[in-house]
Amino acid sequence: MLSLDPKELTVQRLHQLLLGAIGPRPIAFASTLDQNGNANLAPFSFFNVFSANPPILVFSPARSGRTGQSKDTFNNAKAIPEVVINVVNYNMVHQMSLASSPYAPGVDEFVKAGFTPLASEKVAPFRVAEAPVQFECKVNQIIELGQDGGAGNLIICEVVQMHIQEALLNENGLIDQHKIDLVARMGGDWYCRANTTSMFEIKKPITTCGIGYDALPQDIRSSQVLSANDLGQLAGIEELPNETDVNEYKLLELSTLFLELEHDASSLEQALHRKAHELLAQNQLEEAWLTLLSFNN
């Protein structure tokens, strides 16, 4: 494995490695006003949500690695501490990219990129009408991390008003992750689209505790088929299926496999592990366990 000391790398090289390794990164499409009231719109992928109570978003318009100059967004946020952070989806990604061009201060990226400005309710900067979600924010704090090229500037924003396109909401009033069609930044010129092809679901163990990796039966832990990630998924179950359920599943779902390989225990075990691996890929945790436990029943 390549081992590097950041202090021994050029800023450009370090920047490229960081962005190539840490992603996909959500995009803060930040709308600000300068002290003369001119609109500015620029995307930043050093961005995330950091608190719900209070609702805090943080993004970082870093100093230029080439010139060391600070971004217009940073200057504007210092002059007028308000910002609208617009969420970027696939339908607007090329316009968003165009807005990242190094236009001169005072040039309106809403006009250059073809976006529609909407008046905000609680802050002065405009919202982007095309954005699926818009966060009106007050700037609580700005933390400058350095004065040289590549140095970040953390703009800590508190959300004071949210706007969400109603078509994105599901029956529970939450944002449907398939409908919002988010995009994110990767390294170089690469982006990532969060659609049906790229998304998968993992139930979070917020109120449950899995049995743990150490509680897995030894024959499963030493499997030549199941990966460490598979084992981690298996270890997330709260309790193992009972013997009755295992036998019933064996008769209904696995009888053909057992008949075919009844005289070759090693091949049977391998086949059951392969089937369990396929079930885990489909997020069918209980069925995978029923399959694995059937070998010794």
MOSUL-V506759 format. One record per backbone hydrogen bond with DSSP energy under -0.5 kcal/mol. NH is the residue of the N-H (numbers start at 1). CO is the residue of the C=O. If there is no record, write none. Layout:
<<NH | CO> <NH | CO>>
//
This chain:
<<6 | 4> <8 | 5> <9 | 6> <14 | 10> <15 | 11> <16 | 12> <17 | 13> <18 | 14> <19 | 15> <20 | 16> <21 | 17> <22 | 18> <23 | 21> <24 | 185> <25 | 185> <28 | 26> <28 | 44> <29 | 27> <29 | 86> <30 | 28> <30 | 42> <31 | 84> <32 | 30> <32 | 40> <34 | 38> <37 | 34> <40 | 32> <42 | 30> <44 | 28> <47 | 45> <48 | 58> <50 | 56> <51 | 56> <53 | 54> <56 | 51> <56 | 54> <57 | 157> <58 | 48> <59 | 155> <60 | 46> <61 | 153> <62 | 60> <63 | 151> <64 | 69> <68 | 64> <75 | 71> <76 | 72> <77 | 73> <78 | 74> <79 | 75> <80 | 76> <82 | 80> <83 | 137> <84 | 31> <85 | 83> <85 | 135> <86 | 29> <86 | 84> <87 | 133> <90 | 181> <92 | 89> <93 | 90> <96 | 92> <97 | 93> <98 | 94> <99 | 95> <100 | 96> <100 | 97> <101 | 98> <103 | 101> <107 | 104> <109 | 107> <111 | 108> <112 | 108> <113 | 109> <114 | 110> <114 | 111> <115 | 110> <117 | 115> <118 | 127> <127 | 118> <129 | 116> <129 | 127> <131 | 128> <132 | 87> <134 | 163> <135 | 85> <136 | 134> <136 | 161> <137 | 83> <138 | 158> <139 | 81> <140 | 138> <140 | 156> <141 | 156> <143 | 154> <144 | 142> <145 | 143> <145 | 152> <150 | 63> <151 | 148> <154 | 143> <155 | 59> <155 | 153> <156 | 141> <156 | 154> <157 | 57> <157 | 155> <158 | 138> <159 | 55> <159 | 157> <160 | 136> <161 | 136> <163 | 134> <165 | 132> <168 | 165> <169 | 166> <170 | 174> <173 | 170> <176 | 168> <177 | 175> <179 | 176> <180 | 176> <181 | 177> <183 | 88> <184 | 192> <185 | 25> <186 | 190> <190 | 187> <192 | 184> <194 | 182> <194 | 192> <195 | 193> <198 | 195> <199 | 195> <206 | 204> <211 | 237> <212 | 235> <215 | 212> <216 | 213> <220 | 217> <221 | 217> <222 | 218> <223 | 220> <231 | 227> <232 | 228> <233 | 229> <234 | 230> <235 | 231> <236 | 233> <237 | 234> <246 | 242> <247 | 243> <248 | 244> <249 | 245> <250 | 246> <251 | 247> <252 | 248> <253 | 249> <254 | 249> <254 | 250> <258 | 254> <259 | 255> <260 | 256> <261 | 257> <262 | 259> <264 | 261> <268 | 264> <269 | 265> <270 | 266> <271 | 267> <272 | 268> <273 | 269> <274 | 270> <275 | 271> <276 | 272> <277 | 273> <278 | 274> <279 | 275> <280 | 276> <281 | 277> <282 | 278> <282 | 279> <283 | 280> <284 | 279> <285 | 283> <288 | 284> <289 | 285> <290 | 286> <291 | 287> <292 | 288> <293 | 289> <294 | 290> <295 | 292> <296 | 293> <297 | 294>>
//
